[in-house]
Each structure stands twice: as structure tokens, then as C-alpha cells.
Amino acid sequence: MEYSDELTFADYFRAEQEIYRAIISAAVMCRWIAEHDTPPTKQEAEQMVLEVNRQMCEAWGEMYSLAVLKWLDDR
């Protein structure tokens, strides 16, 4: 098997997804901090995770389209 420095689209897209997840997670956390004076309970933290997942689903089409364009440009 020959080694290649080129990223596959799957590798590239996973990296893009992680960037989006980090940004969305930070936004959800900042919103929590702005609205509450106490740290989240376990149940509230689980709700925050669900909110991040929901927003990731909403952003998936945009992420995929942008990742395809960026990946093709980098090739």
C-alpha cells in the first residue's frame, strides 16, 4: 500500500465537523453562562449536549457543502 499525504474527503469532513462542534458548543455554553448564575446540573448539561447535537444536525448541509468546496479547492 502506498502512503499518501492527501487527506481523503472523509478525513477533511471530520475535521470540519469538529470545528463546527467546537464553535456550536462554545456558543451554547456562553448562552448558558449569560442566562444562569450557577453551574449546570447533570440534567442541564445533558440538555446542553442535546442542543449542540440539534444545532449540528441543522448545520450539517452547510458543513457538507462548504467542506466539499474547500476540499476540492485544496486538491
Rosetta blueprint (number, residue, H / E / L):
1 M L
2 E L
3 Y L
4 S L
5 D L
6 E L
7 L L
8 T L
9 F H
10 A H
11 D H
12 Y H
13 F H
14 R H
15 A H
16 E H
17 Q H
18 E H
19 I H
20 Y H
21 R H
22 A H
23 I H
24 I H
25 S H
26 A H
27 A H
28 V H
29 M H
30 C H
31 R H
32 W H
33 I H
34 A H
35 E H
36 H L
37 D L
38 T L
39 P L
40 P L
41 T L
42 K H
43 Q H
44 E H
45 A H
46 E H
47 Q H
48 M H
49 V H
50 L H
51 E H
52 V H
53 N H
54 R H
55 Q H
56 M H
57 C H
58 E H
59 A H
60 W H
61 G H
62 E H
63 M H
64 Y H
65 S H
66 L H
67 A H
68 V H
69 L H
70 K H
71 W H
72 L H
73 D H
74 D H
75 R L
